[in-house]
Amino acid sequence: MEWFSSTSMCGSEPVQIIKSVN
């Protein structure tokens, strides 16, 4: 959930990182 908070700011590259972690 914390990852989404950080990705919400960027909303592009970070999203790919979340998918990789998942």
N, CA, C and O atoms as a GROMACS GRO file, in nm:
protein
   88
    1MET      N    1   0.085  -0.120   0.000
    1MET     CA    2   0.000   0.000   0.000
    1MET      C    3   0.089   0.125   0.000
    1MET      O    4   0.059   0.224  -0.067
    2GLU      N    5   0.197   0.119   0.074
    2GLU     CA    6   0.286   0.237   0.078
    2GLU      C    7   0.344   0.264  -0.059
    2GLU      O    8   0.366   0.379  -0.097
    3TRP      N    9   0.368   0.157  -0.134
    3TRP     CA   10   0.425   0.174  -0.269
    3TRP      C   11   0.330   0.260  -0.353
    3TRP      O   12   0.373   0.349  -0.426
    4PHE      N   13   0.201   0.231  -0.341
    4PHE     CA   14   0.104   0.306  -0.422
    4PHE      C   15   0.112   0.456  -0.390
    4PHE      O   16   0.098   0.540  -0.478
    5SER      N   17   0.134   0.487  -0.265
    5SER     CA   18   0.143   0.628  -0.223
    5SER      C   19   0.256   0.698  -0.300
    5SER      O   20   0.239   0.809  -0.349
    6SER      N   21   0.369   0.630  -0.309
    6SER     CA   22   0.486   0.689  -0.378
    6SER      C   23   0.458   0.692  -0.529
    6SER      O   24   0.498   0.786  -0.598
    7THR      N   25   0.392   0.588  -0.578
    7THR     CA   26   0.365   0.582  -0.723
    7THR      C   27   0.258   0.685  -0.760
    7THR      O   28   0.259   0.738  -0.871
    8SER      N   29   0.168   0.713  -0.670
    8SER     CA   30   0.062   0.810  -0.699
    8SER      C   31   0.124   0.942  -0.743
    8SER      O   32   0.071   1.011  -0.830
    9MET      N   33   0.237   0.978  -0.683
    9MET     CA   34   0.304   1.105  -0.719
    9MET      C   35   0.358   1.096  -0.862
    9MET      O   36   0.336   1.186  -0.943
   10CYS      N   37   0.428   0.988  -0.891
   10CYS     CA   38   0.485   0.971  -1.027
   10CYS      C   39   0.374   0.918  -1.118
   10CYS      O   40   0.338   0.982  -1.217
   11GLY      N   41   0.321   0.803  -1.085
   11GLY     CA   42   0.209   0.748  -1.164
   11GLY      C   43   0.254   0.698  -1.300
   11GLY      O   44   0.174   0.696  -1.393
   12SER      N   45   0.380   0.660  -1.315
   12SER     CA   46   0.422   0.608  -1.448
   12SER      C   47   0.534   0.506  -1.431
   12SER      O   48   0.509   0.385  -1.441
   13GLU      N   49   0.653   0.552  -1.405
   13GLU     CA   50   0.766   0.457  -1.390
   13GLU      C   51   0.750   0.374  -1.263
   13GLU      O   52   0.774   0.253  -1.266
   14PRO      N   53   0.712   0.434  -1.153
   14PRO     CA   54   0.695   0.363  -1.026
   14PRO      C   55   0.593   0.250  -1.039
   14PRO      O   56   0.605   0.146  -0.974
   15VAL      N   57   0.495   0.271  -1.122
   15VAL     CA   58   0.391   0.167  -1.140
   15VAL      C   59   0.456   0.039  -1.189
   15VAL      O   60   0.418  -0.070  -1.146
   16GLN      N   61   0.552   0.051  -1.279
   16GLN     CA   62   0.620  -0.069  -1.332
   16GLN      C   63   0.697  -0.137  -1.219
   16GLN      O   64   0.704  -0.260  -1.214
   17ILE      N   65   0.753  -0.060  -1.131
   17ILE     CA   66   0.831  -0.117  -1.018
   17ILE      C   67   0.737  -0.200  -0.931
   17ILE      O   68   0.774  -0.308  -0.886
   18ILE      N   69   0.618  -0.150  -0.907
   18ILE     CA   70   0.521  -0.222  -0.822
   18ILE      C   71   0.488  -0.355  -0.887
   18ILE      O   72   0.480  -0.458  -0.819
   19LYS      N   73   0.468  -0.354  -1.017
   19LYS     CA   74   0.433  -0.479  -1.088
   19LYS      C   75   0.550  -0.577  -1.076
   19LYS      O   76   0.530  -0.698  -1.063
   20SER      N   77   0.668  -0.525  -1.081
   20SER     CA   78   0.788  -0.613  -1.072
   20SER      C   79   0.795  -0.673  -0.932
   20SER      O   80   0.826  -0.791  -0.917
   21VAL      N   81   0.768  -0.593  -0.833
   21VAL     CA   82   0.773  -0.640  -0.693
   21VAL      C   83   0.663  -0.742  -0.671
   21VAL      O   84   0.683  -0.844  -0.604
   22ASN      N   85   0.547  -0.714  -0.728
   22ASN     CA   86   0.433  -0.805  -0.710
   22ASN      C   87   0.465  -0.933  -0.785
   22ASN      O   88   0.384  -1.026  -0.785
   0.00000   0.00000   0.00000
